[in-house]
Every structure is written in structure tokens, then in C-alpha cells.
Amino acid sequence: MTKRLIYYFYLTKNFKENRANRINLECLRRAANIFDYSDVYLSLDDTSDLELIHEAEAEFLSMPFNGNISFTVIKNGKFCESEIIKREIVDKISTLDSLVFFAHAKGYKTIDTYKDTNLEGIQKWIVGCYFLSLAYMDEVEKLIDGETSICVYGSFPICAQKKITEDDLSEFTNIFPGYIKNNWYYSGTFFWINTSKLYNFMQVFSPEMPKMVDRYYGERFLGNLFKYDRNGTSHNSRYMFPCNFYNPGIVESALDFILEGDEHAQFYEFYDEIISNV
């Protein structure tokens, strides 16, 4: 199947100066040749700022994308990247026929929030979101484009081991999956979807999709459709129990658990190359 990128980028005047943006763009640059089609959504507070838009377009056009690349300018709103997931994937699932990878420029604000307490962790989380979904494409295609029930593959899956009740929602480690029907999500919102498989699943089982009321809709929607162990996967088929990725050491522990053997060295070589170029 063809591979399509759907990429959300919050575009600001300082987009080139923001360290998280530079990390995201460098990671994307190294994976651009994977995609047959690339759809970039530029989200701005001021959609009439043509100079800024053209500057961002030039940045993406400098990347070695294969095939077609398109740009869509949208007004920045409260739903952030969830608006694009809802509009371009969920609402159009019946018309899509490809392996779609959704990603976004992660960490624009949080890298400054945690720069004094967990900068390394935030940087590794950003890089890991790309690496875990894009570094092992043979595995991605085998698992979601093969004759299995698996239709999604993503980075850093978080799965609760028991049904979370309303009484549990005071605990940070449980609060997020507690608002998801099947208690799982991809932390960071980076994932592949076999859109034909997902469409067929929805036709057969007719899951009801909650309405979009906040920016976390995109992170939650797959977990509201099906159980992870039946239709979802990740690199080396690993997943984590609920945890707070903003706490020091958590991302490193997750990477240590997911990666095997020489993959640890592969990740840190990739990470060091990215950071040295930003």
C-alpha cells in the first residue's frame, strides 16, 4: 500500500528558534523519503501571514520527500492536532486507502517548561516518537499490511491492566487512560493506520466515537475504538503500564524496555546525530 504522511505543525514567528521544532524537523527530514504522499497542515494564529507561511513551506520543501507534498493552512484553534486527526482521518476513513502516518511537531511548549528539570527526557521522547514508528518499516508493513487483525502501529503505547473506575481518576498515572473506553493510547500521538483495515473494523463492529470536546481527542480515539491487544501494536510488540512521561527517567526506562539488543545503540546514535544538528 502507498504510505501517506499527515503532519500537523503549529507555526509561529519563532518556529526556527524553538528547540523542540528543530528536533522535530530534523527527525522528519531523515524519514521524509519513506512517504509516497505528504500532507502538511500549517496551523497559525494569523493565517494572512504569507511571509511566515512561505518560510515554513520552504523548510519542508528542503526535505527529501518522495512523490507529492501538499500544504494546507488552517487557523489555530483549541483542538490543535486533534482537529486534523478528526477531519482528515476519522471523517474521511471511508475514502482513504493507504498506510497513513500521523505525526506532529511535539514539545513546542513543554521543552521550555521542563528545560531545567527534564530536558533530556523531553528530547528523547520527541526523538523516540519518530524512531519507534519509522526506524523499522519492514516490521510496520509486516504487522499492519499483512493478513492480521492489526491495523495500527505506533510509538510508546500505554495500556492500563484493569478497567479504571471513576474513583481512580484522582491518580495522575491513571487519569488519562481512565477517559478512554479501552484504556490505552499512544503517548505523544505518533502512529500508523492501515485505513482500509480500520474502515472494515468500524463497519463490522460499529464502535461509537465520542464527540471532540478537547485537544486530547486525537490521542484517545483509537483506544475508544478497540482493544490494544487485538488490533494495535508497536515495535517489538511492547507496551507500558500507565506512567507520567514528564517525570525524569520515565522515557529512558520506556526506551530501555521497548528496544532490544543492538537497537539501544541504534537509537542513541540516531539521537546524538539529531541533537548535534539542532
PyMOL commands that set and color helices and strands:
alter all, ss='L'
color gray80, all
select helices_A, chain A and resi 19-34+50-61+81-90+110-113+119-134+137-144+166-170+172-175+177-179+195-205+217-220+228-231+235-237+250-258+263-276
alter helices_A, ss='H'
color red, helices_A
select strands_A, chain A and resi 3-10+37-44+68-75+99-104+152-154+157-159+184-186+191-194+232-233
alter strands_A, ss='S'
color yellow, strands_A
deselect
rebuild
show_as cartoon
